[in-house]
Amino acid sequence: MQQTPALSELSSELSDLQRRGRACVSCGVALDNATAVDLGSRPDVAVDHRADVFPRACPCCAAGGAL
């Protein structure tokens, strides 16, 4: 079974919407504040200056262990 890479390893592959928490980091579906699952801010390894990403997931991906 293939393991999902840690979010910190994926940050260079995330879209702008995923980095800002506006889309699910797993499936890419658009998120709203009422249903999004906050995954906690973390350093953005995709940029050469100090920045954070704010990953969030949709309820299905968060509950299904896709993260």
Backbone torsions as a table, in degrees:
resi	resn	phi	psi	omega
1	MET	NA	130.6	-179.7
2	GLN	-79.0	133.1	179.8
3	GLN	-89.5	143.3	177.3
4	THR	-74.3	129.1	177.5
5	PRO	-62.5	153.0	177.9
6	ALA	-61.9	150.7	179.5
7	LEU	-57.8	-34.7	179.8
8	SER	-63.4	-30.9	178.0
9	GLU	-77.7	-23.9	-177.4
10	LEU	-89.8	-11.5	-169.6
11	SER	-56.7	-28.5	178.2
12	SER	-73.2	-17.8	-178.8
13	GLU	-98.8	-6.5	-178.2
14	LEU	-78.4	146.6	174.9
15	SER	-72.7	167.7	177.6
16	ASP	-59.1	-41.5	179.5
17	LEU	-64.3	-38.3	178.0
18	GLN	-68.7	-38.7	179.5
19	ARG	-63.7	-34.7	-178.0
20	ARG	-89.5	-1.0	178.7
21	GLY	81.6	17.1	-179.3
22	ARG	-95.4	-8.5	176.7
23	ALA	-140.4	149.1	-179.3
24	CYS	-61.4	133.9	-179.7
25	VAL	-70.9	-17.4	-178.9
26	SER	-94.8	-54.6	-174.8
27	CYS	-106.1	-13.9	176.7
28	GLY	85.9	1.5	-179.5
29	VAL	-65.0	145.5	178.2
30	ALA	-64.3	141.1	-177.6
31	LEU	-114.8	155.1	171.0
32	ASP	-126.7	165.2	-175.3
33	ASN	-65.3	-24.1	-176.9
34	ALA	-72.7	-31.4	-173.6
35	THR	-118.8	-13.4	-176.1
36	ALA	-65.8	143.9	176.7
37	VAL	-103.1	115.6	-178.1
38	ASP	-72.8	128.2	179.4
39	LEU	-102.9	5.9	177.4
40	GLY	85.5	140.9	178.9
41	SER	-72.4	154.5	179.2
42	ARG	-155.6	159.2	-179.2
43	PRO	-60.6	142.7	178.4
44	ASP	-92.5	112.0	-178.8
45	VAL	-83.0	-4.4	-176.2
46	ALA	-87.2	-5.4	-179.2
47	VAL	-122.1	158.1	-176.6
48	ASP	-94.7	15.0	175.9
49	HIS	-132.7	169.2	-178.3
50	ARG	-69.9	117.2	177.6
51	ALA	-153.1	160.3	178.2
52	ASP	-121.3	152.8	168.9
53	VAL	-107.7	154.8	-177.0
54	PHE	-124.8	68.2	-174.3
55	PRO	-66.7	141.7	174.6
56	ARG	-138.3	162.4	-179.3
57	ALA	-130.6	158.6	172.8
58	CYS	-78.0	157.6	-178.5
59	PRO	-56.6	-37.2	-178.9
60	CYS	-64.3	-46.6	-179.9
61	CYS	-68.5	-38.6	179.5
62	ALA	-65.6	-41.7	-178.6
63	ALA	-76.7	-29.9	-175.9
64	GLY	-85.0	-0.4	178.9
65	GLY	74.6	21.3	-180.0
66	ALA	-72.9	-7.6	-176.3
67	LEU	-104.6	NA	NA
